[in-house]
C-alpha cells in the first residue's frame, strides 16, 4: 500500500464530464489499496475570469481582497470531485487551504508555504476516505486567504507529498510528460523518460509550462519523486528525479521558450555604488521578480541597465522604475514587450565544451539577433525578437539532434 498524491490541472477538470473521468482514475488508484490525496486546480479558464473581474474593478488589484477573489475557483472543483467520488461509492472529503491548514507567509498572490499541518488529512485517510485538497491557496498566520501564484496547484501537490512523506506525487496534465520541446512547434519533439530535478527546474523557470518552478524546488529539497502524466491517456509519463550518470551523457535535454516576458531599459544610470540597489528595491518590495539583467560598460560615469520581468508585472514594474529613475537622475526609460526568451537545458553541459558557440552559430545562420544572454551550469538563455521564437526553437532542436531517441554526443 502506497501513499500517493495526485494533482489534476484545469484542463483535466474543465467540465463535469472530465471531473467524472478524474474521479474514475482516482477510484482505480484507491481500489489498488493505496491511500490517495488529490489536489485540483480551478476549471480551465475560471481563474482568468476571476482575474479579469478583479482588473475591471480596480487598477492593479493586488493584496488580500485579490486573493479572496481568485482563490474561489478551486472551491468549486474540490466540491464537484468529492461529489463525483461519492457517486462512485467512495468516501471523499474536500479541504480548502485554510482547512488543512496550509500555512503561508502574507505575500498575497505570491505566497510561499511555510508549514503544512497533516493531522486533519491523516485522520481522514485513517477513516478510508479520499482527501481532495484545493490547490493554489493557503492561509497566513492571521487567518487571511493567500494564493501561491499561477500554477500554484503544482506547488500545493508537491508540498503535500513532502509533508505527508508520500511515495510519489503524480502530476496529471493535458500532455503525456516532459518533452524535448513544445510538440506544437516541433512535431519530432520527443518525450523524456526521466529528467533531473535541476534540469526540470531550469525548464520550468525558462518557460516550460508542465510544472511550476517552486513545485520542482520542493521536490528537489525533499527528494519527492514526481511523475508527469496525461489525464486523458494511460501512456507512461516522465519521472522527475535525482540526477544520475546517464543523464550527464546527454548534452542538451530540451529547448524551452517564454513569450511572457518584457524588457525595461534605463538609459544613463549614474555609475556609482548603491544605484542598482535603489532601482531594484521598489521592485522587491512589490514582489516583482526580475529575471535577466545586463549592464553596459560605463562611459563618462554613466551606464545603461536592462532587465526583464514577466508581462504580468510589466506595467507595475515600469511605473516603479520610471519613478525611481527620476529620483536617481537617470535618463529615459525604454520598454519592449515584443521579446521572447529561448533556452537550451541539459545536465551534460557541465562537462561538454562548445555548446554556447553551437547555439549562437545556429541562430546567426537564421539571421536571429540576440539581445541578451544569461547562463548557468546547465542552461543558456537568449532574449530575441518575439517573431523569431518558433524558428529559433525548431533550428536549435534540430541542431542538437533532440528528435533522436539516442542523442549524439558532441566531440
C-alpha positions as a printed Julia matrix, in Angstrom:
411×3 Matrix{Float64}:
   0.0    0.0     0.0
   1.41   3.37   -1.04
   0.58   6.94   -0.08
   0.01   8.79   -3.36
  -0.63  12.46   -4.06
  -2.29  13.12   -7.42
  -2.71  16.57   -8.93
  -5.09  17.43  -11.78
  -4.81  20.69  -13.69
  -7.51  22.95  -15.09
  -7.95  21.16  -18.41
  -8.27  17.82  -16.59
 -11.22  19.19  -14.59
 -12.51  21.53  -17.32
 -16.14  20.34  -17.15
 -18.33  17.88  -15.24
 -17.6   15.03  -17.67
 -13.86  15.47  -17.19
 -14.29  15.68  -13.43
 -16.15  12.34  -13.56
 -13.25  10.87  -15.59
 -10.79  12.13  -12.96
 -12.97  10.53  -10.26
 -12.77   7.19  -12.09
  -8.97   7.45  -12.35
  -8.68   8.32   -8.64
 -11.06   5.47   -7.77
  -8.89   3.0    -9.7
  -5.89   4.03   -7.61
  -7.91   3.65   -4.42
  -9.13   0.19   -5.48
  -5.5   -0.97   -5.62
  -5.32  -0.37   -1.88
  -3.45   2.92   -1.94
  -4.12   5.95    0.23
  -4.92   8.88   -2.06
  -4.77  12.65   -1.67
  -5.98  14.6    -4.71
  -5.08  18.22   -5.43
  -7.08  20.06   -8.09
  -6.89  23.38   -9.9
  -9.83  25.55  -10.87
 -11.7   24.52  -14.02
  -9.85  25.73  -17.13
 -10.45  29.4   -17.79
 -12.08  30.09  -14.41
  -9.07  31.75  -12.77
  -8.63  34.0   -15.82
 -12.28  35.07  -15.49
 -11.77  35.89  -11.82
  -8.6   37.85  -12.57
 -10.46  39.81  -15.29
 -13.23  40.66  -12.83
 -10.69  41.96  -10.33
  -8.97  44.04  -13.04
 -12.29  45.52  -14.11
 -12.97  46.54  -10.54
  -9.61  48.13   -9.64
  -6.35  49.04  -11.34
  -3.51  46.86  -10.05
  -5.83  44.74   -7.86
  -3.21  43.24   -5.59
  -3.4   42.3    -1.93
  -5.75  40.49    0.4
  -9.01  41.02   -1.47
  -7.49  39.96   -4.8
  -6.58  36.6    -3.27
 -10.08  36.27   -1.8
 -11.47  36.58   -5.33
  -9.08  34.41   -7.36
  -8.96  31.56   -4.84
 -12.64  30.72   -5.27
 -12.27  28.64   -8.44
 -10.7   25.7    -6.6
 -13.55  25.58   -4.08
 -15.88  24.56   -6.9
 -13.65  21.76   -8.22
 -12.89  20.14   -4.87
 -16.61  20.03   -4.12
 -17.56  18.61   -7.52
 -14.79  15.99   -7.49
 -15.74  14.88   -3.97
 -19.37  14.54   -5.07
 -18.29  12.53   -8.14
 -16.22  10.18   -5.96
 -19.12   9.75   -3.55
 -21.35   8.94   -6.51
 -18.95   6.1    -7.34
 -19.33   4.76   -3.82
 -16.13   6.12   -2.26
 -15.76   8.21    0.85
 -14.32  11.6    -0.05
 -13.83  14.82    1.87
 -12.77  18.19    0.46
 -10.43  20.68    2.13
  -9.77  24.31    1.33
  -6.27  25.58    2.05
  -7.19  27.01    5.45
  -8.93  23.76    6.45
  -5.8   21.61    6.05
  -4.25  24.09    7.01
  -1.56  25.05    4.51
   0.18  27.93    6.28
   1.94  30.56    4.16
   3.57  33.95    4.54
   1.48  37.03    3.76
   2.89  37.84    0.3
  -0.54  37.93   -1.34
  -0.75  36.45   -4.86
   2.78  35.05   -4.49
   2.68  33.48   -1.05
   5.23  30.89   -0.03
   4.34  27.81    2.0
   5.86  27.81    5.49
   4.19  24.8     7.09
   1.56  22.16    6.42
  -0.3   20.6     9.32
  -1.05  16.97    8.46
  -3.28  15.78   11.31
  -6.61  16.51    9.56
  -5.55  14.72    6.37
  -4.2   11.67    8.18
  -7.41  11.49   10.21
  -9.5   11.23    7.02
  -7.11   8.74    5.41
  -7.37   6.56    8.52
 -11.15   6.51    8.02
 -10.57   5.19    4.5
 -11.57   8.43    2.78
 -10.04  10.03   -0.28
  -8.88  13.54    0.58
  -9.44  16.27   -2.02
  -7.45  19.47   -1.47
  -7.78  22.84   -3.17
  -4.57  23.74   -4.96
  -3.12  27.23   -5.31
  -4.27  28.52   -1.92
  -3.28  28.71    1.71
  -3.76  30.84    4.8
  -1.37  33.17    6.6
  -0.9   33.18   10.38
  -3.5   35.97   10.71
  -6.18  33.83    9.05
  -6.09  35.62    5.67
  -6.61  33.63    2.47
  -3.47  33.63    0.31
  -2.62  32.32   -3.15
   0.64  30.83   -4.39
   0.87  32.38   -7.85
  -0.24  30.98  -11.2
   0.43  27.27  -11.46
   0.47  27.11   -7.67
  -1.52  23.86   -7.54
   1.68  22.03   -8.56
   3.4   23.52   -5.53
   0.49  22.53   -3.29
   0.69  18.93   -4.5
   4.46  18.52   -4.12
   4.5   20.32   -0.76
   1.75  18.0     0.5
   3.68  14.98   -0.78
   6.76  16.2     1.12
   4.84  16.93    4.32
   2.98  13.61    4.22
   6.11  11.68    3.16
   4.19  10.31    0.18
   5.72   7.61   -2.01
   5.13   9.61   -5.19
   3.49  12.77   -6.45
   1.69  12.27   -9.76
   1.04  15.43  -11.78
  -1.73  14.84  -14.33
  -2.0   17.35  -17.14
  -3.01  17.61  -20.81
   0.35  16.3   -22.1
   1.89  12.85  -21.65
   5.07  14.03  -19.96
   8.04  16.35  -20.36
   9.15  16.78  -23.97
  12.39  17.93  -25.55
  10.43  20.99  -26.67
   6.87  22.09  -27.46
   5.37  19.42  -29.79
   3.14  22.12  -31.28
   6.27  23.78  -32.69
   8.41  20.7   -33.37
   6.46  17.61  -34.48
   9.55  15.47  -33.78
   9.73  16.57  -30.14
  10.46  13.52  -28.0
   9.03  12.61  -24.61
  11.73  12.17  -21.97
  11.58   9.04  -19.8
  13.21  10.87  -16.92
  14.71  14.27  -16.17
  16.74  15.54  -13.23
  15.39  18.0   -10.69
  17.95  20.59  -11.82
  17.04  20.23  -15.49
  13.32  20.39  -14.73
  13.9   23.41  -12.5
  15.61  25.24  -15.35
  12.98  24.17  -17.88
  10.15  25.29  -15.61
  11.75  28.67  -14.89
  12.51  29.21  -18.57
   9.02  28.74  -19.94
   8.16  25.03  -19.96
   4.58  25.02  -18.7
   4.49  21.41  -17.45
   5.48  22.18  -13.84
   5.65  25.33  -11.76
   9.17  26.29  -10.68
   8.51  26.22   -6.93
   6.99  22.76   -7.13
  10.28  21.46   -8.55
  12.21  23.29   -5.81
  10.11  21.46   -3.2
  10.59  18.13   -4.98
  14.36  18.56   -5.07
  14.66  19.8    -1.49
  12.6   16.95   -0.03
  13.54  14.31   -2.63
   9.93  13.77   -3.77
   9.66  11.58   -6.91
   7.36  13.39   -9.36
   5.67  11.61  -12.26
   4.24  13.83  -15.0
   1.42  12.06  -16.87
  -1.64  12.73  -19.01
  -5.11  12.56  -17.51
  -6.5   11.66  -20.95
  -4.38   8.57  -21.77
  -2.68   5.71  -19.94
   0.71   6.42  -21.57
   3.85   6.2   -19.46
   4.91   9.64  -18.23
   8.17  11.38  -17.32
   9.86  10.82  -13.96
  11.45  13.88  -12.35
  14.1   12.54  -10.03
  17.67  12.79   -8.75
  20.39  13.14  -11.37
  22.32  10.01  -12.31
  25.36   9.42  -14.51
  23.3    8.51  -17.57
  21.78  12.0   -17.61
  25.22  13.63  -17.89
  25.82  11.85  -21.21
  23.09  13.93  -22.84
  24.44  17.38  -23.68
  21.09  19.11  -24.19
  17.84  17.65  -22.88
  15.43  20.29  -24.09
  14.7   23.63  -25.74
  12.29  25.97  -23.99
  10.78  29.34  -24.8
   8.93  32.05  -22.94
   6.88  34.77  -24.62
   5.58  36.13  -21.34
   8.45  38.49  -20.58
   9.06  42.19  -21.18
  12.26  44.22  -21.26
  12.92  47.51  -19.47
  15.99  49.67  -20.14
  17.11  52.66  -18.07
  19.49  54.9   -20.01
  22.28  56.97  -18.46
  22.18  55.49  -14.99
  24.76  57.14  -12.7
  27.54  54.56  -12.3
  28.24  54.62   -8.59
  27.74  52.23   -5.65
  24.18  51.82   -4.39
  22.35  52.99   -7.51
  21.36  49.48   -8.68
  20.06  48.72   -5.2
  17.88  51.85   -5.32
  16.49  50.8    -8.71
  15.56  47.27   -7.7
  14.44  47.85   -4.1
  10.93  49.08   -5.08
  10.5   46.04   -7.33
  11.45  43.73   -4.48
   9.01  45.48   -2.17
   6.26  44.96   -4.77
   7.15  41.22   -5.03
   8.17  41.64   -8.68
  10.73  39.07   -9.79
  13.49  40.34  -12.07
  14.9   37.78  -14.47
  17.83  38.67  -16.73
  19.96  41.76  -16.03
  22.54  43.35  -18.34
  24.59  46.44  -17.52
  26.66  48.14  -20.21
  30.25  49.29  -19.74
  30.38  52.66  -18.03
  31.01  55.77  -20.17
  31.54  59.19  -18.59
  30.32  57.85  -15.21
  27.0   56.71  -16.75
  25.79  53.31  -17.87
  22.67  51.69  -19.37
  20.9   48.96  -17.43
  18.45  46.46  -18.94
  16.39  43.76  -17.24
  13.37  41.57  -17.89
  10.21  40.9   -15.89
   7.07  38.9   -16.54
   4.42  40.6   -18.67
   2.01  40.24  -15.76
   4.28  42.51  -13.7
   5.37  44.77  -16.57
   3.02  47.75  -16.1
   3.63  47.95  -12.37
   7.39  47.48  -12.82
   7.57  50.19  -15.48
   5.68  52.6   -13.25
   8.04  51.97  -10.33
  11.19  52.21  -12.49
  10.11  55.49  -14.08
   9.56  56.94  -10.62
  12.95  55.75   -9.34
  14.76  56.89  -12.5
  13.69  60.48  -11.77
  14.92  60.23   -8.19
  18.4   59.0    -9.21
  18.5   61.44  -12.17
  18.83  58.73  -14.82
  17.91  59.18  -18.49
  15.0   57.77  -20.48
  13.21  54.58  -19.51
  12.57  52.39  -22.56
  10.46  49.24  -22.73
   9.78  46.38  -25.13
   7.07  43.75  -24.8
   7.84  42.11  -28.17
  10.55  39.81  -26.87
  10.92  36.13  -26.12
  13.45  34.07  -24.23
  14.73  30.9   -25.87
  16.85  28.49  -23.83
  18.68  25.18  -24.06
  18.94  22.98  -20.95
  21.0   19.88  -20.2
  22.93  18.32  -17.32
  25.61  17.27  -19.8
  26.5   20.91  -20.47
  28.62  20.84  -17.32
  31.17  18.57  -18.98
  30.9   19.45  -22.69
  32.54  22.43  -24.36
  31.28  24.28  -27.42
  27.58  24.26  -26.56
  27.19  28.05  -26.4
  29.0   28.63  -29.7
  26.86  26.0   -31.4
  23.69  27.68  -30.1
  24.77  31.15  -31.23
  26.02  29.97  -34.63
  22.76  28.13  -35.26
  20.72  31.25  -34.55
  23.08  33.51  -36.53
  22.63  31.37  -39.65
  18.9   32.19  -39.5
  19.51  35.91  -39.0
  18.22  35.86  -35.42
  19.73  38.7   -33.38
  20.46  38.06  -29.7
  19.61  40.96  -27.4
  20.58  39.49  -24.01
  22.35  36.35  -22.8
  22.18  34.51  -19.49
  23.9   31.26  -18.49
  24.18  28.76  -15.68
  25.95  25.42  -15.38
  23.19  23.61  -17.26
  21.4   26.24  -19.36
  21.95  29.06  -21.84
  19.22  31.63  -22.47
  18.93  34.27  -25.17
  16.43  37.11  -25.49
  15.32  37.61  -29.09
  12.59  39.35  -31.09
   9.32  37.52  -30.4
   8.63  36.97  -34.12
  11.61  34.57  -34.33
  10.58  32.37  -31.38
   9.24  29.34  -33.25
  12.07  29.45  -35.79
  14.7   29.57  -33.05
  13.12  26.63  -31.21
  12.97  24.49  -34.37
  16.54  25.14  -35.53
  18.01  24.59  -32.05
  16.01  21.39  -31.58
  17.4   20.14  -34.9
  20.97  21.35  -34.27
  21.23  19.41  -31.01
  19.51  16.36  -32.54
  16.84  16.21  -29.86
  14.41  14.35  -32.1
  16.62  11.27  -31.99
  15.99   8.63  -29.35
  19.72   8.42  -28.65
  21.19  11.92  -28.69
  24.61  12.07  -30.33
  27.35  13.3   -28.03
  29.4   16.27  -29.23
  33.09  15.61  -29.63
